[in-house]
Amino acid sequence: METQLAVIGGGPGGYAAAFLAADLGMEVTLIEQEPRLGGVCLLRGCIPSKALLHVAKVLAEAEHLQPWGVHFPKPTVDLAALRQQKEKIISTLSGGLKQIASRRKVDRIEARAAFLDNHTLQLEPVSDRSPPEDRLRFAHCIVATGSRPLLPKTLQGTGDRVWDSTAALELLEIPKTLLVVGGGYIGLEMGAVYAALGSRVTVVEMTDGLLPGVDRDLVRPLQKRLETLFEAILLRTQVTALTDRGDHVEVVLQSTDGQTHSQAFDRVLAAVGRRPNTENLGLERTKVQLTEQGFIQGDAQRRTAEPTIYAIGDVAGQPMLAHKAAREGKVAVEAIAGRPVEFRPRAIPAVVFTDPEIAWVGLTETEAHVQSRRIETAVFPWAASGRALSMGRTEGMTKWIVDPETERVLGCGIVGAGAGDLIGEAALAVELGCHLEDVAETIHPHPTLCETLSLAAEVYYGTATDLYKPRKKSI
């Protein structure tokens, strides 16, 4: 078989690249070893986890109504129905992608691909739907094979009582006790889901704070909430040994001061990161170069050291985010089409979909401190927001990071209900290099949470109507 463009991987980056290439008139072959399109994000990550987090959020909102005098009986959870609804969402979206691929005349192959050289792929069948041909010749190829959960050595070989994020999303049971290893966004999101469903959740994190790298003032309201939701949060702690006892897992925990203790859990969730899927691709038979972490090296067009091969998404490096992968896929296709394009974004937003949510984009206060970069910040606490007060969600805040010399927007951080839906406007402001005055003078609807963006900008100039706060000096 021959094709103009081969795309390996049917996730957000892969199908975005394949669809745009087809729109530009290219002959496209999309190779995916899964029977459904969508990749990890749709099938075992972003979408199913957010569906379950929605359930957790609704359960939490019922509790938020108690101060208003509204009380609900304790809910019961039909786990089978919950799984069915989750699968229905996945099937609906994946089925839609299949139809779109067909309408765009993208040739889909269900197989496992590996490079034989810089123009040829070996196709290994994975089902009876795999093609009889075992080789595919291409003019260009985009590698979009994604990533998989990382399992520490101390947790390996311990049976099915140790989950990764994929297993946790299967919802086979609601364990009475659950240990989450890792205080990053995956661990906190999944921990919040199981805590809402009735598990007693303990989180261990080896650093001195949850969500390492995220600004502490953004993490603080979330940690306060999680301290009431979780059984325990153990910082500066790591798992040193784990033993499957049949009906439970015995875990040895060690703090940084050397103290150890053992504790029993029904299940353990490993959420310590992900690793790129670059093994068994035959990359050694090409000029493609890998970093020490296993990522594929590429230039601003996502082109590798092998001119015919491009890499996008998780395999191309951090951040491992679906929206970053999709944009990279489009850049790679436009580069193949000969267009003058580069992947050099000023802003890639990130969201932690807990309750409250945390979202940030551009330069963070933590990064500025590490870089010894002079910045100014402007913070609007949601306690002064009429909308937040009416919702009973005053724990939030909106923060701008500003260049004190030019007053250009460098970054933004938000913590609070719906922060992920608010960060888009900030991403646009950072990408366009807006001055904070542009945000302050943009009329936002009232009463809303999105107006906290303009109110925080007004705080910078000392003109916020609802909050008296003189202009802050640079830091």
N, C-alpha and C positions, 0 to 999 in steps of 0.2 A: 504494500500500500504506500501511497505517497500523499503528502499534504503540504500546503504552504506554511501553515503554523500548527505546531503540536503544543498543546497545553497539558501538563501533567498535574492533575489535582483539580477537583471540582468544588473547592471551597469558595469563599467570598472573593479572593484574589483571582482564582482560576476562572470561575465563570464570568466575572466582570471583564477579564481580559478576552476570553473567548467571544463573548457577546459583542464587545466593541469591535474586535477584529472582523467579525462577520458583518457588522454594520458598515465597516470600511471596505467591504468587498473581498476580504481574504477568504481562502478556503481553510477552514478551521477543523481540527480534530481534537476533541477534549477527552483525555484518558483519565478514568477514575475507577479505582478498584472497588468502591462501594456501589451497591445497586441504585442508590439515590444520590442526587446532587445536593450540595450544601456544605460538605466538609464538616469539620469538628464544630464550627460555630453553630450551624443549624442543627446538626444531628446529635451532638454530644457536648454542647458548650453554651454559647451565648443565649440562644433562643430557649432551649428547655430550662436552663437555670433561671432566666428572667421570668418565664411562665410560673415557675415554682415560687420565685421571689414575690411575684404579684399576689399569690395566695397568702404568703407570709405577711405581706403588707396589709392586705384586707383584714386579716386576723388582728394585726396590731392596731389598725384604725378602729376596730370595734372597742378595743381597750381605751383608746384615746377619747372615746365618747363618754366614758364614765363620769368625768367631772361635769359634763353637761346634764347628768341625770339619766342618761340612756344606758341601760344594762341589758346585755345579751346572755343567754345561758351558755355554758361552756360548749364550744363546737365539737362535733365529732368528725373524724376524717375517714372517708371511704378511700383507702389507698388505691384500690383497683380503678375506681372512677377517676382519681387524680392522675394515675398513669395513662389512662385512656385519653383524657383531655390533653395531656402533654403530647402524646403521640399524634393526636389529631392535628395539633398546631404544626408539628414537624411535617406530617404528611401533606398538609395543605400547602405549606411553603415549598417543600421539595417538589411536589407535583406541579406547582406553578413554574418552577425553574425548568422542569422537564418540558413543559409546553413551550416556554419561551425559547429554549434551545432548539426545539423542533421548528418553530416558526422562523427562527433565524437561520435555519439550515446548518446548524452546528452538528458535525458528525460525532456522536458519542460512542466511545469504546469502553467496555467494562473489562479492564485488565490491569495488570501490574507492569509498569514500564521501567526499563533500565537502559542506559546508553551503551551502544556498541562502539560508536564513534561520534564525531561532532555533527553528523547528519542522519544517524540511524538509531532507532529505538528497538530494543527487544521487548516483545509483548508476551507476558506470561498469563495464561488464562486463569481466571478466578471463579468462573461459573460457566454454565452451559450457554450463557449469552455472550461469552467472549468470542471474538472473531477467529476464524480458522487460520488466518494469516498470522505469522509470528514476528513480522518485522514491519516497521513503519519508517519511511524516509521523509525527512522534513527539510524545509529551507531554514526555518527558525523554530526554536522551542522555548517555551516559558515553563520553568520549574516552579510549581506552587503546591508543594507536597505537605505544607503545614508543620505541625509540631505534635508532640504527645506528652502526657504527664511524666514528670521526673519522679522516680521512686528511690529514696535514699537506701543505701546498703543495709542500714539497721532495720529497715522495714521489708526487705526482700525475702522471699521464700517463707512467708508466714501464713499462707493460706488465704481463703476468701474472706476472712474477718478484717483484712486490711484492704481498704478501698482506695482507688484513685478517683479523680473527679468524674470520670466516665461511669464507674460503678456506682458512685453516689447518686448520679442522676437517673439510674435505673429504678430507684424507689422500690426495691424489693421488700424492704421492711422499714419500720421506724424503730431503731434501737433505743433501749431505755437509756443507755449511756453511750456517748460518742466522744472520742478524742480527735480533735482536729490538729494535725501537725502542720504548723505554718500560719502566721498571722497576716498573710497577704490577702489580696482581694478574693481569690478563689476560696480560700479557707473561710474567710468571714462571710462570704455570700452563702456558701453551702451550710456553714454552721448555723447561720440565721434561719435558713429554710428548715433544717431539722429541729432546731429549738422551737420554732413556731409550731411544728407538727407534734411536739411533745417530748423530744429527746432532751436529756440533760447533757449539755455540751460543755466540754472543757477545751480550751485553745492553748497550745503551747507555742511560743515564739522565742527564738534564740537571741534576738536583738532586744533592745530596751524599750521597744514600742511597737504597737500594731502598725501595719501598712508602712514598713520602712521606706524612707525617701519622700513620703508625703508630708507636707507642712503640718507641724504639730497642732497648730490652732484649728486646722480643718479636721484632724483626727479626734480631737478632744470630745466634741459632742457625740460622735459615734461611739467612742469607747465608753462614755458614760452610759449610753443606752445599752450597749452590749454587756456591760457589767451587771445589769439587771436581767438581761435575757439569758446569758450563759451561766452555767454552774460556776465556772472559774476561768480566769485569764491568767496564765502563768508566763510572765515575761522573763527574759534572760534564762530560759530553760530549754533543754533539748532532750530528745529521746535517745538513750544510750543502749537500750536492749528491749526486745519485745519477744514474748513467748505465747504461742497459741495453746491455751489450756483446754480446748474443745468447746466449752460453753462460754468462754470469755477470753480476752487477751490480757495478759499481764505485761504492763509497761513499766520500765524503769526510767524515771525522770531525774535529770541532774541539772541543778542550777549553776550559774557561773561561779558561785562561791564554793562549789565542790560538793554541796549537800545533795544526797540522793534519796529517793523514796520510790516505792512501787505502788501501782494503782491498777485496778481492774476495770476494763471497759468492754462493752459488748462489741463495738466496732471501732476501727481507727481509720480516719481519713487522712491520707497523705496529700498535702497541698503546698508543696515546697517549690513549685516552678514547673517549667516545661522545657523540653529539648527539641531542636529542629529535626525533622525527618529527612536527613541527608544520607543515611546509610543505605546500602544495597541499590543505589541508583546508577552504579557504573560510572560515577563522576571521575574515577581514577583513569578512565579511558578517554578523558577529555582534558582540556587545559583549565578547567574550572578549579578555582582555589577556595579552600575552606579556612575559616578562622580557628583558633584554638578551641572555641566553644562549639564548633561544628556548623557555623553559619556559612552560607555561600557568599563570597565577596563579589560585589558588583559596583558599577559606577552610577552616576546620577540618572542614567537612562535605564538602570537595572540590568545592564549588560555585564556579563561575566568576562573573565579572561579569555573565554572561548567566544568569539564574535557571534556565533550562531545561537548561543544559549543565553537566556535571561533568567533571573531569579527574583521572585516577589514573595511578599508575605512573611510568615514566621521563619521560613528558611533563609531569608535575606537579612535577618537581624532584628533587634529590638526597635520599637516596642512591638510586642506580639498582639496586634489588634486588628480586627476584621476590617475596619474602615481604612486603616493604613494599607492593608493588603489590597483592597479594592482600588485605591488610588494608584498604588504601584503598578497594578495590572494594566490600568489604562495608560500610564506613562510608558510602560514597556511596549505596548501595542503601537502607540503613537510614534515611538522611536523606530520601531520596525517599519512603520509606514513612511519613515523619512521626515517626520515633522520635527521642528526644533522644540524639544521639550526636556524638562529635567524634573526629577523628584527632589525638591528642596523646600519642603514646607516649613513655614515659621510656626505653624500650629497643628499639633495632633492631639486632640482632646482625649482624656481618659476619664472613665467613670467607674466608681465602685457602687454597685447597685444594692447596697444595704439600706437599712432604714435607721437614721437618715442617710441619704446618698451623699457621696463626695465626688466632685468633679473638678478637674483643673485642666488648664491648657497654657502652652507657652512656658515662659520662665517661671519657676516657683521660687518662693522665698528661701527654701532650703538650698536650691541650686545657686542662687545669688550669693548666699553666705559661703558656700564651698568655693565659688569663683572669686570671692572678695570683690564682688561687683556692687557698686553703689546704686541703691534703688530707693524708691519711696513706695509705701503701701497706703491704700485707702480702704477702710473696712466699714461696712454697714451691718450692724447686728440686726437680725430679724426680730428681735424683741421690740424694735421700733417700727416694724412693718404691720400695717393694719390687716393685710391679707394673712400673714403668718399668725397673728393674734386670733383672727376669726377661725383659723384652722386648728388652733391649739398646738402649733408647731413653731415655737419661738426659739428653738435651740440653734437655728441656722445662722449663717453669716455669709456675706459676699465680699470678696477681697480682690482689689486690683493691684497688680505690680506695675510700677510706672518708672520710666527713665526720668530722673529729676532734671536733667539738662534739657531734654526736648519735650517732656511730658507725653511721650508716645507710650502706648500700651504695650507692655512686654509680656504680661501673663495675667491670669485670673484664676481664682480658686473659690469654689462654692461648696458649702456643706448645708444640707437641709433637704426637706421633702422636694422631690422632683429636680434636684440639682443637675442631673444628667440632661434634662430637657431644657435647662437654662443656659448651659455652657456653649451652645451653638452660636449664640450672638457674640459671646466673648471670643470664640475661635475666629469668627469673621473679623472682629476688631483687631486681633493680633495679626492675622494673615495680611490684612490691608495696611497695617502699620498706622492705625488710627491714633489721633491724639485723644487723651482722656476727655478733653472738652467736647469732642464730637459725641461721645457717649452721654455726657452730662446734659447736652443740649438736645438730645434725641428724646422726643416726647413718648413716654411709655404709658400704657393703660393703667388706670388705677381703679380699684386696688388689686394688684397682682404681685406675684413674686418676681416677675421679670423686671419690675421697676426698681428692685434692689440693685440692679446693675447701674442704673443712672443715679440712684441715691448714693451708692458707694462712690461714684465719680464726683458727685457734689460734695461728699465728705472731704475729698482731696482738696477742693477749693474752699472749704469752710463755709459752704452755702446751703448745706442740707436743711430743708425746712423742718423736717421731723426729728432732727438730731443736732444738738449744739456740740460741735467738735471743731475747734480751731485747726487750721491746716497743720498737718504733721510735717516735721522736719525730716530730711533725708537720713537714711540709715546706711 
